[in-house]
């Protein structure tokens, strides 16, 4: 599990579950606002291919029908995209 971001507050988790599943927790926050703009620009102009990252897609009106499926670990959702 990788926690990326900045959160002001307390993060808690169930320790027995954490150990039983042998989860490794990493935290990362090493970018500036301009980094996000640069990456978004590279995606928009096609220099970074995001297709391999998107494992599931649905139109907005399909979301109520697919959301529970996406929550199932068997569906292997990594990144889902909802088209508006």
N, CA, C and O atoms as a CHARMM CRD file, in Angstrom:
* protein
*
  336
    1    1 UNK  N      0.86200  -1.15200   0.00000 PROA 1      0.00000
    2    1 UNK  CA     0.00000   0.00000   0.00000 PROA 1      0.00000
    3    1 UNK  C      0.91100   1.21800   0.00000 PROA 1      0.00000
    4    1 UNK  O      1.85500   1.30200   0.78600 PROA 1      0.00000
    5    2 UNK  N      0.61500   2.17300  -0.90200 PROA 2      0.00000
    6    2 UNK  CA     1.38100   3.40900  -0.96300 PROA 2      0.00000
    7    2 UNK  C      0.43700   4.55600  -0.68600 PROA 2      0.00000
    8    2 UNK  O     -0.57100   4.72300  -1.37200 PROA 2      0.00000
    9    3 UNK  N      0.76400   5.34100   0.31300 PROA 3      0.00000
   10    3 UNK  CA    -0.02800   6.51600   0.66800 PROA 3      0.00000
   11    3 UNK  C      0.68700   7.71600   0.08100 PROA 3      0.00000
   12    3 UNK  O      1.75900   8.10100   0.54900 PROA 3      0.00000
   13    4 UNK  N      0.08800   8.31200  -0.95300 PROA 4      0.00000
   14    4 UNK  CA     0.68100   9.46400  -1.61300 PROA 4      0.00000
   15    4 UNK  C     -0.19000  10.66600  -1.31100 PROA 4      0.00000
   16    4 UNK  O     -1.38800  10.64900  -1.59000 PROA 4      0.00000
   17    5 UNK  N      0.38100  11.68300  -0.76000 PROA 5      0.00000
   18    5 UNK  CA    -0.39200  12.88700  -0.51000 PROA 5      0.00000
   19    5 UNK  C     -0.01600  13.51600   0.81100 PROA 5      0.00000
   20    5 UNK  O      0.92300  13.10000   1.49100 PROA 5      0.00000
   21    6 UNK  N     -0.76500  14.50600   1.13800 PROA 6      0.00000
   22    6 UNK  CA    -0.55200  15.21900   2.38000 PROA 6      0.00000
   23    6 UNK  C     -1.87800  15.24700   3.11000 PROA 6      0.00000
   24    6 UNK  O     -2.89200  15.68600   2.56700 PROA 6      0.00000
   25    7 UNK  N     -1.86200  14.78100   4.33000 PROA 7      0.00000
   26    7 UNK  CA    -3.08200  14.71200   5.11700 PROA 7      0.00000
   27    7 UNK  C     -2.78500  15.30600   6.47300 PROA 7      0.00000
   28    7 UNK  O     -1.88400  14.84900   7.17600 PROA 7      0.00000
   29    8 UNK  N     -3.53400  16.31400   6.83900 PROA 8      0.00000
   30    8 UNK  CA    -3.39100  16.90900   8.15800 PROA 8      0.00000
   31    8 UNK  C     -4.36800  16.17900   9.07300 PROA 8      0.00000
   32    8 UNK  O     -5.57700  16.39100   8.98000 PROA 8      0.00000
   33    9 UNK  N     -3.87600  15.35700   9.92000 PROA 9      0.00000
   34    9 UNK  CA    -4.74700  14.59100  10.80300 PROA 9      0.00000
   35    9 UNK  C     -4.07500  13.28900  11.18900 PROA 9      0.00000
   36    9 UNK  O     -2.89200  13.07300  10.92700 PROA 9      0.00000
   37   10 UNK  N     -4.84000  12.44700  11.80400 PROA 10     0.00000
   38   10 UNK  CA    -4.33300  11.17900  12.30000 PROA 10     0.00000
   39   10 UNK  C     -4.79500  10.05000  11.39300 PROA 10     0.00000
   40   10 UNK  O     -5.97000   9.97500  11.03600 PROA 10     0.00000
   41   11 UNK  N     -3.87700   9.18000  11.02300 PROA 11     0.00000
   42   11 UNK  CA    -4.19500   8.00300  10.21500 PROA 11     0.00000
   43   11 UNK  C     -4.13200   6.79500  11.13600 PROA 11     0.00000
   44   11 UNK  O     -3.12900   6.58000  11.81700 PROA 11     0.00000
   45   12 UNK  N     -5.20400   6.00600  11.15900 PROA 12     0.00000
   46   12 UNK  CA    -5.22200   4.80400  11.99100 PROA 12     0.00000
   47   12 UNK  C     -5.59300   3.60100  11.14100 PROA 12     0.00000
   48   12 UNK  O     -6.20800   3.74000  10.08300 PROA 12     0.00000
   49   13 UNK  N     -5.21900   2.43500  11.60400 PROA 13     0.00000
   50   13 UNK  CA    -5.58800   1.19800  10.91700 PROA 13     0.00000
   51   13 UNK  C     -5.64200   0.07700  11.93600 PROA 13     0.00000
   52   13 UNK  O     -5.10900   0.19300  13.04000 PROA 13     0.00000
   53   14 UNK  N     -6.29200  -1.00500  11.54900 PROA 14     0.00000
   54   14 UNK  CA    -6.44500  -2.17900  12.41300 PROA 14     0.00000
   55   14 UNK  C     -5.15700  -3.00000  12.35900 PROA 14     0.00000
   56   14 UNK  O     -4.88100  -3.66200  11.35900 PROA 14     0.00000
   57   15 UNK  N     -4.37500  -2.95400  13.43100 PROA 15     0.00000
   58   15 UNK  CA    -3.06500  -3.59800  13.44500 PROA 15     0.00000
   59   15 UNK  C     -3.11800  -5.10200  13.15700 PROA 15     0.00000
   60   15 UNK  O     -2.32300  -5.56900  12.34200 PROA 15     0.00000
   61   16 UNK  N     -4.01100  -5.89100  13.77900 PROA 16     0.00000
   62   16 UNK  CA    -4.03300  -7.32800  13.45600 PROA 16     0.00000
   63   16 UNK  C     -4.28900  -7.59100  11.96300 PROA 16     0.00000
   64   16 UNK  O     -3.67300  -8.47700  11.37200 PROA 16     0.00000
   65   17 UNK  N     -5.19100  -6.82400  11.36700 PROA 17     0.00000
   66   17 UNK  CA    -5.46700  -7.00000   9.93700 PROA 17     0.00000
   67   17 UNK  C     -4.24000  -6.61200   9.11800 PROA 17     0.00000
   68   17 UNK  O     -3.89300  -7.29400   8.15400 PROA 17     0.00000
   69   18 UNK  N     -3.59700  -5.53800   9.49400 PROA 18     0.00000
   70   18 UNK  CA    -2.39200  -5.06000   8.81500 PROA 18     0.00000
   71   18 UNK  C     -1.32700  -6.15700   8.79100 PROA 18     0.00000
   72   18 UNK  O     -0.73500  -6.42500   7.74600 PROA 18     0.00000
   73   19 UNK  N     -1.08300  -6.78900   9.93500 PROA 19     0.00000
   74   19 UNK  CA    -0.07300  -7.83900  10.00700 PROA 19     0.00000
   75   19 UNK  C     -0.52200  -9.13200   9.33200 PROA 19     0.00000
   76   19 UNK  O      0.27900  -9.79800   8.67600 PROA 19     0.00000
   77   20 UNK  N     -1.78400  -9.48500   9.48700 PROA 20     0.00000
   78   20 UNK  CA    -2.28500 -10.73500   8.89800 PROA 20     0.00000
   79   20 UNK  C     -2.13700 -10.69400   7.37300 PROA 20     0.00000
   80   20 UNK  O     -1.80400 -11.70100   6.74800 PROA 20     0.00000
   81   21 UNK  N     -2.38500  -9.54100   6.79100 PROA 21     0.00000
   82   21 UNK  CA    -2.28800  -9.42700   5.33300 PROA 21     0.00000
   83   21 UNK  C     -0.86800  -9.10600   4.87500 PROA 21     0.00000
   84   21 UNK  O     -0.61300  -8.98500   3.67700 PROA 21     0.00000
   85   22 UNK  N      0.06400  -8.96800   5.83600 PROA 22     0.00000
   86   22 UNK  CA     1.46500  -8.67200   5.54900 PROA 22     0.00000
   87   22 UNK  C      1.60100  -7.46100   4.62700 PROA 22     0.00000
   88   22 UNK  O      2.30800  -7.49800   3.62000 PROA 22     0.00000
   89   23 UNK  N      0.90900  -6.39800   5.00000 PROA 23     0.00000
   90   23 UNK  CA     0.90300  -5.17900   4.20900 PROA 23     0.00000
   91   23 UNK  C      2.15500  -4.35600   4.51700 PROA 23     0.00000
   92   23 UNK  O      2.59300  -4.26100   5.66300 PROA 23     0.00000
   93   24 UNK  N      2.70400  -3.77800   3.48400 PROA 24     0.00000
   94   24 UNK  CA     3.79100  -2.82000   3.63500 PROA 24     0.00000
   95   24 UNK  C      3.22400  -1.44900   3.31900 PROA 24     0.00000
   96   24 UNK  O      2.58600  -1.25500   2.28400 PROA 24     0.00000
   97   25 UNK  N      3.45500  -0.51300   4.20200 PROA 25     0.00000
   98   25 UNK  CA     2.94900   0.84400   4.02200 PROA 25     0.00000
   99   25 UNK  C      4.10600   1.77100   3.70300 PROA 25     0.00000
  100   25 UNK  O      5.06700   1.86500   4.46700 PROA 25     0.00000
  101   26 UNK  N      4.01100   2.45500   2.57300 PROA 26     0.00000
  102   26 UNK  CA     4.99300   3.45300   2.17700 PROA 26     0.00000
  103   26 UNK  C      4.28600   4.79000   2.07600 PROA 26     0.00000
  104   26 UNK  O      3.11400   4.84700   1.70300 PROA 26     0.00000
  105   27 UNK  N      4.97500   5.85000   2.40100 PROA 27     0.00000
  106   27 UNK  CA     4.40100   7.18300   2.25800 PROA 27     0.00000
  107   27 UNK  C      5.31800   8.00700   1.36800 PROA 27     0.00000
  108   27 UNK  O      6.54200   7.91400   1.46600 PROA 27     0.00000
  109   28 UNK  N      4.72400   8.80500   0.50700 PROA 28     0.00000
  110   28 UNK  CA     5.51000   9.60700  -0.40500 PROA 28     0.00000
  111   28 UNK  C      4.82300  10.93700  -0.65700 PROA 28     0.00000
  112   28 UNK  O      3.61300  10.99900  -0.87900 PROA 28     0.00000
  113   29 UNK  N      5.60100  11.98100  -0.61900 PROA 29     0.00000
  114   29 UNK  CA     5.10200  13.32100  -0.96300 PROA 29     0.00000
  115   29 UNK  C      6.31900  14.11100  -1.38500 PROA 29     0.00000
  116   29 UNK  O      6.99000  14.72600  -0.55600 PROA 29     0.00000
  117   30 UNK  N      6.60300  14.09500  -2.67300 PROA 30     0.00000
  118   30 UNK  CA     7.81700  14.73200  -3.14000 PROA 30     0.00000
  119   30 UNK  C      7.58100  15.40600  -4.48500 PROA 30     0.00000
  120   30 UNK  O      8.28900  15.12100  -5.45100 PROA 30     0.00000
  121   31 UNK  N      6.60800  16.28600  -4.56100 PROA 31     0.00000
  122   31 UNK  CA     6.36500  16.99600  -5.80700 PROA 31     0.00000
  123   31 UNK  C      5.82000  18.39000  -5.51000 PROA 31     0.00000
  124   31 UNK  O      5.28000  18.66000  -4.43700 PROA 31     0.00000
  125   32 UNK  N      5.97800  19.24000  -6.47400 PROA 32     0.00000
  126   32 UNK  CA     5.54300  20.62300  -6.36900 PROA 32     0.00000
  127   32 UNK  C      4.36100  20.85100  -7.30500 PROA 32     0.00000
  128   32 UNK  O      4.15300  20.05400  -8.22000 PROA 32     0.00000
  129   33 UNK  N      3.58500  21.90600  -7.10600 PROA 33     0.00000
  130   33 UNK  CA     2.44600  22.17300  -7.99800 PROA 33     0.00000
  131   33 UNK  C      2.83500  22.18800  -9.47700 PROA 33     0.00000
  132   33 UNK  O      2.07100  21.70600 -10.31300 PROA 33     0.00000
  133   34 UNK  N      3.98400  22.72200  -9.80800 PROA 34     0.00000
  134   34 UNK  CA     4.40700  22.75900 -11.21300 PROA 34     0.00000
  135   34 UNK  C      4.62400  21.35600 -11.77300 PROA 34     0.00000
  136   34 UNK  O      4.40800  21.12400 -12.96200 PROA 34     0.00000
  137   35 UNK  N      5.05100  20.42000 -10.92400 PROA 35     0.00000
  138   35 UNK  CA     5.22900  19.03400 -11.37000 PROA 35     0.00000
  139   35 UNK  C      3.90900  18.45900 -11.87900 PROA 35     0.00000
  140   35 UNK  O      3.88000  17.77700 -12.90300 PROA 35     0.00000
  141   36 UNK  N      2.81600  18.73400 -11.16300 PROA 36     0.00000
  142   36 UNK  CA     1.50200  18.24200 -11.58800 PROA 36     0.00000
  143   36 UNK  C      1.10800  18.85500 -12.92000 PROA 36     0.00000
  144   36 UNK  O      0.60400  18.15700 -13.80000 PROA 36     0.00000
  145   37 UNK  N      1.33200  20.15700 -13.07800 PROA 37     0.00000
  146   37 UNK  CA     1.01600  20.82700 -14.35000 PROA 37     0.00000
  147   37 UNK  C      1.82300  20.23300 -15.49600 PROA 37     0.00000
  148   37 UNK  O      1.29000  20.00200 -16.58100 PROA 37     0.00000
  149   38 UNK  N      3.10400  19.98600 -15.25500 PROA 38     0.00000
  150   38 UNK  CA     3.95800  19.40700 -16.29400 PROA 38     0.00000
  151   38 UNK  C      3.47800  18.03000 -16.70800 PROA 38     0.00000
  152   38 UNK  O      3.40600  17.73000 -17.89900 PROA 38     0.00000
  153   39 UNK  N      3.14800  17.18400 -15.73400 PROA 39     0.00000
  154   39 UNK  CA     2.70000  15.82000 -16.03400 PROA 39     0.00000
  155   39 UNK  C      1.36000  15.83700 -16.76500 PROA 39     0.00000
  156   39 UNK  O      1.16600  15.09200 -17.72600 PROA 39     0.00000
  157   40 UNK  N      0.44600  16.67500 -16.31700 PROA 40     0.00000
  158   40 UNK  CA    -0.85800  16.77100 -16.99200 PROA 40     0.00000
  159   40 UNK  C     -0.66100  17.21200 -18.43800 PROA 40     0.00000
  160   40 UNK  O     -1.30300  16.67700 -19.34100 PROA 40     0.00000
  161   41 UNK  N      0.21500  18.17500 -18.66200 PROA 41     0.00000
  162   41 UNK  CA     0.50100  18.62800 -20.02300 PROA 41     0.00000
  163   41 UNK  C      1.06300  17.49000 -20.86700 PROA 41     0.00000
  164   41 UNK  O      0.64000  17.31300 -22.01000 PROA 41     0.00000
  165   42 UNK  N      2.00100  16.72100 -20.33500 PROA 42     0.00000
  166   42 UNK  CA     2.57100  15.59200 -21.07200 PROA 42     0.00000
  167   42 UNK  C      1.51500  14.54500 -21.40800 PROA 42     0.00000
  168   42 UNK  O      1.56400  13.94300 -22.48100 PROA 42     0.00000
  169   43 UNK  N      0.56500  14.32100 -20.51000 PROA 43     0.00000
  170   43 UNK  CA    -0.52100  13.38900 -20.80400 PROA 43     0.00000
  171   43 UNK  C     -1.41600  13.94500 -21.90600 PROA 43     0.00000
  172   43 UNK  O     -1.81600  13.21700 -22.81400 PROA 43     0.00000
  173   44 UNK  N     -1.72500  15.22800 -21.82600 PROA 44     0.00000
  174   44 UNK  CA    -2.61900  15.84700 -22.81500 PROA 44     0.00000
  175   44 UNK  C     -2.03200  15.84800 -24.22700 PROA 44     0.00000
  176   44 UNK  O     -2.76800  15.69700 -25.20200 PROA 44     0.00000
  177   45 UNK  N     -0.73100  16.01300 -24.34300 PROA 45     0.00000
  178   45 UNK  CA    -0.12900  16.04400 -25.68300 PROA 45     0.00000
  179   45 UNK  C      0.32800  14.66200 -26.15400 PROA 45     0.00000
  180   45 UNK  O      0.90600  14.52800 -27.23300 PROA 45     0.00000
  181   46 UNK  N      0.06700  13.63300 -25.33800 PROA 46     0.00000
  182   46 UNK  CA     0.34300  12.26300 -25.75500 PROA 46     0.00000
  183   46 UNK  C      1.76000  11.78200 -25.52100 PROA 46     0.00000
  184   46 UNK  O      2.12900  10.71600 -26.01500 PROA 46     0.00000
  185   47 UNK  N      2.55900  12.52500 -24.79000 PROA 47     0.00000
  186   47 UNK  CA     3.92900  12.09200 -24.48500 PROA 47     0.00000
  187   47 UNK  C      3.95000  10.99800 -23.41700 PROA 47     0.00000
  188   47 UNK  O      4.89800  10.21700 -23.33900 PROA 47     0.00000
  189   48 UNK  N      2.90500  10.94700 -22.60200 PROA 48     0.00000
  190   48 UNK  CA     2.75600   9.87900 -21.61700 PROA 48     0.00000
  191   48 UNK  C      1.47200   9.13400 -21.96300 PROA 48     0.00000
  192   48 UNK  O      0.38900   9.71800 -21.99000 PROA 48     0.00000
  193   49 UNK  N      1.60700   7.84200 -22.22700 PROA 49     0.00000
  194   49 UNK  CA     0.45800   7.00600 -22.56400 PROA 49     0.00000
  195   49 UNK  C     -0.18800   6.49400 -21.27700 PROA 49     0.00000
  196   49 UNK  O      0.39700   5.68000 -20.56100 PROA 49     0.00000
  197   50 UNK  N     -1.38600   6.97200 -20.99200 PROA 50     0.00000
  198   50 UNK  CA    -2.06800   6.58000 -19.75400 PROA 50     0.00000
  199   50 UNK  C     -2.95900   5.34900 -19.93600 PROA 50     0.00000
  200   50 UNK  O     -3.50000   4.83700 -18.95600 PROA 50     0.00000
  201   51 UNK  N     -3.11700   4.87200 -21.15500 PROA 51     0.00000
  202   51 UNK  CA    -4.00900   3.72400 -21.39100 PROA 51     0.00000
  203   51 UNK  C     -3.66000   2.49500 -20.55000 PROA 51     0.00000
  204   51 UNK  O     -4.56700   1.83700 -20.04100 PROA 51     0.00000
  205   52 UNK  N     -2.37100   2.16400 -20.38700 PROA 52     0.00000
  206   52 UNK  CA    -2.05700   0.97700 -19.57600 PROA 52     0.00000
  207   52 UNK  C     -2.46100   1.12800 -18.10400 PROA 52     0.00000
  208   52 UNK  O     -2.64400   0.12400 -17.41500 PROA 52     0.00000
  209   53 UNK  N     -2.60100   2.34500 -17.62100 PROA 53     0.00000
  210   53 UNK  CA    -2.95200   2.57300 -16.22200 PROA 53     0.00000
  211   53 UNK  C     -4.42900   2.36600 -15.96900 PROA 53     0.00000
  212   53 UNK  O     -4.82500   2.03900 -14.85000 PROA 53     0.00000
  213   54 UNK  N     -5.25900   2.55300 -16.99700 PROA 54     0.00000
  214   54 UNK  CA    -6.71400   2.49100 -16.84800 PROA 54     0.00000
  215   54 UNK  C     -7.18400   1.06700 -17.07000 PROA 54     0.00000
  216   54 UNK  O     -7.19500   0.57400 -18.19800 PROA 54     0.00000
  217   55 UNK  N     -7.57000   0.41300 -15.99500 PROA 55     0.00000
  218   55 UNK  CA    -7.98200  -0.98800 -16.09500 PROA 55     0.00000
  219   55 UNK  C     -9.48700  -1.13600 -16.32100 PROA 55     0.00000
  220   55 UNK  O     -9.93300  -2.16500 -16.82900 PROA 55     0.00000
  221   56 UNK  N    -10.27400  -0.12300 -15.95100 PROA 56     0.00000
  222   56 UNK  CA   -11.72800  -0.20500 -16.06300 PROA 56     0.00000
  223   56 UNK  C    -12.28300   1.15100 -16.48500 PROA 56     0.00000
  224   56 UNK  O    -11.78800   2.19800 -16.06800 PROA 56     0.00000
  225   57 UNK  N    -13.32300   1.11200 -17.32200 PROA 57     0.00000
  226   57 UNK  CA   -13.98700   2.32700 -17.79000 PROA 57     0.00000
  227   57 UNK  C    -15.49300   2.12000 -17.75800 PROA 57     0.00000
  228   57 UNK  O    -15.99100   1.00600 -17.91900 PROA 57     0.00000
  229   58 UNK  N    -16.20500   3.22500 -17.54400 PROA 58     0.00000
  230   58 UNK  CA   -17.67000   3.17900 -17.60500 PROA 58     0.00000
  231   58 UNK  C    -18.18500   4.58300 -17.87500 PROA 58     0.00000
  232   58 UNK  O    -17.56100   5.57400 -17.49500 PROA 58     0.00000
  233   59 UNK  N    -19.32200   4.65300 -18.52900 PROA 59     0.00000
  234   59 UNK  CA   -20.02200   5.92500 -18.66800 PROA 59     0.00000
  235   59 UNK  C    -20.69500   6.23100 -17.34100 PROA 59     0.00000
  236   59 UNK  O    -20.97400   5.32800 -16.55300 PROA 59     0.00000
  237   60 UNK  N    -20.95600   7.51000 -17.10000 PROA 60     0.00000
  238   60 UNK  CA   -21.52800   7.93500 -15.82500 PROA 60     0.00000
  239   60 UNK  C    -22.82000   7.19100 -15.50300 PROA 60     0.00000
  240   60 UNK  O    -23.03900   6.79800 -14.35800 PROA 60     0.00000
  241   61 UNK  N    -23.67700   6.99600 -16.50600 PROA 61     0.00000
  242   61 UNK  CA   -24.95500   6.32700 -16.24900 PROA 61     0.00000
  243   61 UNK  C    -24.79000   4.83500 -15.94000 PROA 61     0.00000
  244   61 UNK  O    -25.71100   4.20900 -15.41500 PROA 61     0.00000
  245   62 UNK  N    -23.62700   4.26300 -16.26100 PROA 62     0.00000
  246   62 UNK  CA   -23.35400   2.85900 -15.94200 PROA 62     0.00000
  247   62 UNK  C    -22.81000   2.68000 -14.52000 PROA 62     0.00000
  248   62 UNK  O    -22.80500   1.56900 -13.99000 PROA 62     0.00000
  249   63 UNK  N    -22.35700   3.76400 -13.91400 PROA 63     0.00000
  250   63 UNK  CA   -21.67400   3.68000 -12.62800 PROA 63     0.00000
  251   63 UNK  C    -22.45900   2.93500 -11.55200 PROA 63     0.00000
  252   63 UNK  O    -21.86900   2.11200 -10.85200 PROA 63     0.00000
  253   64 UNK  N    -23.76100   3.18200 -11.38400 PROA 64     0.00000
  254   64 UNK  CA   -24.48500   2.42700 -10.34300 PROA 64     0.00000
  255   64 UNK  C    -24.46300   0.91600 -10.55900 PROA 64     0.00000
  256   64 UNK  O    -24.59200   0.15100  -9.60400 PROA 64     0.00000
  257   65 UNK  N    -24.30100   0.48500 -11.80600 PROA 65     0.00000
  258   65 UNK  CA   -24.31400  -0.94700 -12.11600 PROA 65     0.00000
  259   65 UNK  C    -22.93600  -1.59500 -11.96600 PROA 65     0.00000
  260   65 UNK  O    -22.84500  -2.79200 -11.69100 PROA 65     0.00000
  261   66 UNK  N    -21.86600  -0.82000 -12.14300 PROA 66     0.00000
  262   66 UNK  CA   -20.52600  -1.41500 -12.10700 PROA 66     0.00000
  263   66 UNK  C    -19.76100  -1.13300 -10.82600 PROA 66     0.00000
  264   66 UNK  O    -18.75900  -1.79400 -10.55300 PROA 66     0.00000
  265   67 UNK  N    -20.20800  -0.17200 -10.03700 PROA 67     0.00000
  266   67 UNK  CA   -19.42500   0.25000  -8.87200 PROA 67     0.00000
  267   67 UNK  C    -19.17300  -0.89900  -7.89900 PROA 67     0.00000
  268   67 UNK  O    -18.03900  -1.08500  -7.45800 PROA 67     0.00000
  269   68 UNK  N    -20.19600  -1.66900  -7.55600 PROA 68     0.00000
  270   68 UNK  CA   -20.00200  -2.79200  -6.62900 PROA 68     0.00000
  271   68 UNK  C    -19.06000  -3.84400  -7.20000 PROA 68     0.00000
  272   68 UNK  O    -18.30700  -4.47000  -6.45500 PROA 68     0.00000
  273   69 UNK  N    -19.09500  -4.04300  -8.50600 PROA 69     0.00000
  274   69 UNK  CA   -18.16400  -4.98500  -9.13000 PROA 69     0.00000
  275   69 UNK  C    -16.72900  -4.48100  -8.97300 PROA 69     0.00000
  276   69 UNK  O    -15.81200  -5.25900  -8.70900 PROA 69     0.00000
  277   70 UNK  N    -16.54900  -3.18100  -9.13800 PROA 70     0.00000
  278   70 UNK  CA   -15.21200  -2.59900  -9.02700 PROA 70     0.00000
  279   70 UNK  C    -14.66300  -2.70800  -7.60900 PROA 70     0.00000
  280   70 UNK  O    -13.44800  -2.76100  -7.42000 PROA 70     0.00000
  281   71 UNK  N    -15.53400  -2.74000  -6.62400 PROA 71     0.00000
  282   71 UNK  CA   -15.08800  -2.86800  -5.24200 PROA 71     0.00000
  283   71 UNK  C    -14.60100  -4.27900  -4.90900 PROA 71     0.00000
  284   71 UNK  O    -13.87000  -4.47400  -3.93800 PROA 71     0.00000
  285   72 UNK  N    -15.00100  -5.24400  -5.70400 PROA 72     0.00000
  286   72 UNK  CA   -14.60800  -6.63400  -5.48500 PROA 72     0.00000
  287   72 UNK  C    -13.14000  -6.80700  -5.90600 PROA 72     0.00000
  288   72 UNK  O    -12.80000  -6.53300  -7.05700 PROA 72     0.00000
  289   73 UNK  N    -12.27300  -7.25400  -5.00000 PROA 73     0.00000
  290   73 UNK  CA   -10.86000  -7.43500  -5.35000 PROA 73     0.00000
  291   73 UNK  C    -10.63600  -8.34800  -6.55500 PROA 73     0.00000
  292   73 UNK  O     -9.62100  -8.22800  -7.24000 PROA 73     0.00000
  293   74 UNK  N    -11.56900  -9.25500  -6.81700 PROA 74     0.00000
  294   74 UNK  CA   -11.43500 -10.14500  -7.97500 PROA 74     0.00000
  295   74 UNK  C    -11.47100  -9.38400  -9.29600 PROA 74     0.00000
  296   74 UNK  O    -10.96700  -9.87600 -10.30500 PROA 74     0.00000
  297   75 UNK  N    -12.06000  -8.18900  -9.30100 PROA 75     0.00000
  298   75 UNK  CA   -12.13100  -7.40400 -10.53600 PROA 75     0.00000
  299   75 UNK  C    -10.79400  -6.75600 -10.87200 PROA 75     0.00000
  300   75 UNK  O    -10.59600  -6.28300 -11.99200 PROA 75     0.00000
  301   76 UNK  N     -9.87600  -6.73200  -9.90600 PROA 76     0.00000
  302   76 UNK  CA    -8.51100  -6.22600 -10.09700 PROA 76     0.00000
  303   76 UNK  C     -8.47600  -4.79100 -10.63700 PROA 76     0.00000
  304   76 UNK  O     -7.69400  -4.46900 -11.53100 PROA 76     0.00000
  305   77 UNK  N     -9.32300  -3.95400 -10.08500 PROA 77     0.00000
  306   77 UNK  CA    -9.31300  -2.54100 -10.47000 PROA 77     0.00000
  307   77 UNK  C     -8.03400  -1.90000  -9.94700 PROA 77     0.00000
  308   77 UNK  O     -7.69700  -2.00700  -8.76800 PROA 77     0.00000
  309   78 UNK  N     -7.34300  -1.24100 -10.84300 PROA 78     0.00000
  310   78 UNK  CA    -6.18900  -0.43400 -10.44900 PROA 78     0.00000
  311   78 UNK  C     -6.55800   1.03300 -10.58600 PROA 78     0.00000
  312   78 UNK  O     -6.38000   1.81700  -9.65500 PROA 78     0.00000
  313   79 UNK  N     -7.07100   1.39600 -11.74700 PROA 79     0.00000
  314   79 UNK  CA    -7.51000   2.77200 -11.97800 PROA 79     0.00000
  315   79 UNK  C     -8.76400   2.69000 -12.85400 PROA 79     0.00000
  316   79 UNK  O     -8.72800   2.14100 -13.95500 PROA 79     0.00000
  317   80 UNK  N     -9.85300   3.23400 -12.35900 PROA 80     0.00000
  318   80 UNK  CA   -11.11500   3.22100 -13.09400 PROA 80     0.00000
  319   80 UNK  C    -11.41600   4.64600 -13.56700 PROA 80     0.00000
  320   80 UNK  O    -11.14700   5.61800 -12.86200 PROA 80     0.00000
  321   81 UNK  N    -11.96900   4.74900 -14.75400 PROA 81     0.00000
  322   81 UNK  CA   -12.31000   6.03400 -15.34300 PROA 81     0.00000
  323   81 UNK  C    -13.80000   6.08800 -15.59400 PROA 81     0.00000
  324   81 UNK  O    -14.37000   5.17300 -16.18800 PROA 81     0.00000
  325   82 UNK  N    -14.43200   7.15600 -15.14600 PROA 82     0.00000
  326   82 UNK  CA   -15.85900   7.37700 -15.39300 PROA 82     0.00000
  327   82 UNK  C    -15.97900   8.54600 -16.35500 PROA 82     0.00000
  328   82 UNK  O    -15.53000   9.65300 -16.05900 PROA 82     0.00000
  329   83 UNK  N    -16.58900   8.29400 -17.50800 PROA 83     0.00000
  330   83 UNK  CA   -16.78400   9.34600 -18.50700 PROA 83     0.00000
  331   83 UNK  C    -18.06000  10.10600 -18.20900 PROA 83     0.00000
  332   83 UNK  O    -19.11000   9.50700 -17.97500 PROA 83     0.00000
  333   84 UNK  N    -17.96900  11.40900 -18.21700 PROA 84     0.00000
  334   84 UNK  CA   -19.12600  12.25200 -17.94500 PROA 84     0.00000
  335   84 UNK  C    -19.77600  12.66800 -19.25900 PROA 84     0.00000
  336   84 UNK  O    -20.77600  13.38700 -19.25300 PROA 84     0.00000
